[in-house]
Amino acid sequence: MSPIDRIKTYADELTALRRDLHAHPELGFEEVRTAGIVADLLEGYGIEVHRGIGGTGVVGVLKGRGGGGRRVGLRADMDALPIEEETNLPYRSTYPGKMHACGHDGHTTMLVGAARYLAETRDFDGTAIFVFQPAEEGRGGARAMLADGLFEKFPCDEIYGLHNQPNGPHGAIGLRPGPIMAAADFFDIRVQGRGIHAAQPHKGIDPIVIITGLAQAMQSIVSRNADPLKSIVLSITRLNAGSAYNVVPESADMAGTIRTFDRDLRALAARRIRELAAGFAAAYGAEITVEIQDVFSVLENAPEQTRAAAEIAAELFGDAQVNTSAPPRMGSEDFADMALKVPAAYAWLGSNPGPGLHNASYNFDDTIIPIGSAYLARLVERRATA
């Protein structure tokens, strides 16, 4: 029986698990319930379980029937987002302001499904390492697991990740060698002016005038400082100032993100933000502070592991369901930090049409659970035995 056919025999159980996780979303480093459920299930399958890796992470270790072979890692993320869900699903979030809007409930479930299949069949040599990671959504979960000795405690020769892709093609695997998802920096900028009555702006230092001018000037980093043949995004996503109609406030704040695939361009953007801020501060007599956080590295797929993953997906689903030239994305993924340590391949799995990721109406497509589980399981069967 093929992996997907066997996994389909318990697909209803996996769907129930996914919907339970969806109803009980937990933010980064708060995945206590989720991690407990995952760990208990793995132990029930006879898998060696290690809890509390990198905070709330869980690692399972399963040895195959034969000796030798590779040590193959499979990783899934577990955390939710601080979003108020706007669906009317019977299993909608029961936690106000928290939602699985990126499908990590589905990723966790697919890896649980793969772990169950491999524990039941053990049709591989080597070792399978199941990595259930906390805090992918910008909170550094991968780095926390690495700092906790993930690959020292559980050595992997290679590791694989998978992410759902709304709007398909349904059941199709997309990947490419080399850079596949961008690095990301988060920035916070505060302009400290001098508050005054709105009728007497000449007696104060208006932080709103300064911060809006700085926001516009920062867009010149993309249009005038960056090589036009290289990709970069600089988005300002938050701007806060004032609380009254008749008061020029003391300060104004803005925040945003920089995305790029190029290390030098990343450094250039950070440098120019600081230079522009210093210039505006001098021009207006204000104080401006800039904080820039390195949050995500560039995610790069290793050529050999990408080729192997594509061949395995084609074996399972057919050549037409595998795209080995999937375009890189300016979104970010902290699996990148694991890929810096161990050769890796990261893929997208297409699902049925619906609202996109990080949307309050998003709903994971349960029909792709057996597909994702089978793909992950077959990676171990083929690569751990090689």
Secondary structure as UniProt FT lines:
FT   HELIX           3..8
FT   TURN            9..10
FT   HELIX           11..23
FT   TURN            28..29
FT   HELIX           32..44
FT   TURN            45..46
FT   STRAND          48..53
FT   TURN            54..56
FT   STRAND          57..63
FT   STRAND          71..77
FT   TURN            90..91
FT   TURN            96..97
FT   HELIX           104..121
FT   STRAND          127..133
FT   HELIX           141..147
FT   TURN            148..149
FT   HELIX           150..153
FT   STRAND          158..165
FT   TURN            166..167
FT   TURN            170..171
FT   STRAND          173..174
FT   STRAND          178..181
FT   STRAND          183..192
FT   STRAND          196..197
FT   TURN            198..199
FT   HELIX           201..203
FT   HELIX           207..220
FT   HELIX           221..225
FT   TURN            228..229
FT   STRAND          232..241
FT   TURN            245..246
FT   STRAND          247..248
FT   STRAND          251..260
FT   HELIX           263..284
FT   STRAND          287..296
FT   STRAND          299..301
FT   HELIX           303..317
FT   HELIX           319..321
FT   STRAND          322..323
FT   TURN            324..325
FT   HELIX           335..339
FT   TURN            340..341
FT   STRAND          344..350
FT   TURN            357..358
FT   TURN            360..361
FT   HELIX           366..368
FT   HELIX           369..383
FT   TURN            384..385
//
